[in-house]
Amino acid sequence: MSIVRDSIESMPDSPILDVWRIARGVPGCLSLLAGEPDVPTPKFIRDAATNALENGLTFYTHNRGIPPLRAALARYLHRIYGVEIDDERLAITSSGMSAVQLICQATIRPGDRAVAITPSWPNVLRAMTISGAKIEEVPLALGANGWSLDLAAVERACAPGTRLLYVASPANPTGWAIAREEAEALLAMTRERGIILLADEVYHRIVYDANAAFSFLEIATPDDAVFVINSFSKSWAMSGWRMGWMVSPQGLSQTIEKLIQFNTSGGQEFLQHGAIAALDQGEDFVAEFVGRCRAGREIVSRRLAAMPRASEIATNGSFYAMFSVAGVTDTLAFCKELALEARIGLAPGVAFGKGAEKLVRLCYAKTAPMLEEAMDRLESHLARWRL
Ligand SMILES: Cc1ncc(COP(=O)(O)O)c(C=O)c1O
């Protein structure tokens, strides 16, 4: 008898971890695998948390986050999107991933259908599976101008019995970002069919043609069954802090509070003071960080364009480049080989579900010399690579 539930036992490990396990054992391997910058959290954020820690803020605290942080979040959302969000709809969570888990626990019943727009970061889909959802993946269309939403395909997939639709914008790994009209169409469809919409906006500030990506908060009313999740990890270089937030439909604050109580019993108060500094004083850092990502993106695009076997797919959001390599069909085997032989860690497209199987993902939120060195290694590996 197995002591583990069948659905958990049969769940595959993330292929990203398969490559990571190899890469970490290779001395000098340059990792562009994980979705995080290689700079530490800025000092003004660390200082705010350090001061709070020094001042002894080490106790249990509010499940939905300390009131000053929720107030800072409301101010931030108003400044970025011009929206007024009631405090009762806000919750600080122990990461963006934790917000996803809470929403899955709150909404998904065993056997429910969930539709996910892919290619997608695998963890969110696995959280839905853990909650008992049967997932239907709807891939973005890939054409000469890059990724685009196949609205008709999403509408077809959202058949009767569908409980939840997951859309990440800007998306990981594709960088695809939803346009207002597309978001309006999805919202209208989910309203009409009684489907919950889970919008993942953790890359909302990592865009190259605007101050922030379009948000479902701009069009959803408090009564809509729309959850928006976000994270401190990406925009403020706080991935190791494990902090995020969610905006829920109105009337759910008790439910969310209860779920946080029974999952993590709330976050660390001293870290939450760092998060207040990020939201209130973080604009210069965000601008500088996006500038660094833009420079990284340019390096990677220029270098990939010069590699005859590689073709990059242009995107305008997040900090990932996706590319194919002529002749590569098994991206997991290819990424393992790159880690061992070329000493670079890249993420295999097969990890991201339908639409990305033949692609490779590279995180360019890194310093220029590291990216140049990684691209040198990739270039010489591909030049030697068997036909
Ligand atoms: C699309 C997407 N959603 C959610 C997350 C979760 O972010 P975190 O758990 O670090 O807050 C990530 C992290 O990579 C992501 O790429």
The ligand as an SDF file (V2000), in Angstrom:
LIG
                    3D

 16 16  0  0  0  0  0  0  0  0999 V2000
    4.0230   32.9000  -13.8160 C   0  0  0  0  0  0  0  0  0  0  0  0
    4.4690   32.8020  -12.3890 C   0  0  0  0  0  0  0  0  0  0  0  0
    3.5410   32.8390  -11.4300 N   0  0  0  0  0  0  0  0  0  0  0  0
    3.8710   32.7760  -10.1350 C   0  0  0  0  0  0  0  0  0  0  0  0
    5.1890   32.6760   -9.7480 C   0  0  0  0  0  0  0  0  0  0  0  0
    5.4530   32.5870   -8.2750 C   0  0  0  0  0  0  0  0  0  0  0  0
    6.3210   33.5400   -7.7620 O   0  0  0  0  0  0  0  0  0  0  0  0
    6.7520   33.4850   -6.2340 P   0  0  0  0  0  0  0  0  0  0  0  0
    6.2460   32.2080   -5.6690 O   0  0  0  0  0  0  0  0  0  0  0  0
    8.2550   33.5480   -6.2250 O   0  0  0  0  0  0  0  0  0  0  0  0
    6.1410   34.6680   -5.5820 O   0  0  0  0  0  0  0  0  0  0  0  0
    6.1880   32.5870  -10.7100 C   0  0  0  0  0  0  0  0  0  0  0  0
    7.5960   32.4100  -10.3350 C   0  0  0  0  0  0  0  0  0  0  0  0
    8.4550   32.1170  -11.1360 O   0  0  0  0  0  0  0  0  0  0  0  0
    5.8200   32.6800  -12.0750 C   0  0  0  0  0  0  0  0  0  0  0  0
    6.7250   32.6210  -13.0440 O   0  0  0  0  0  0  0  0  0  0  0  0
  1  2  1  0
  2  3  1  0
  2 15  2  0
  3  4  2  0
  4  5  1  0
  5  6  1  0
  5 12  2  0
  6  7  1  0
  7  8  1  0
  8  9  2  0
  8 10  1  0
  8 11  1  0
 12 13  1  0
 12 15  1  0
 13 14  2  0
 15 16  1  0
M  END
$$$$
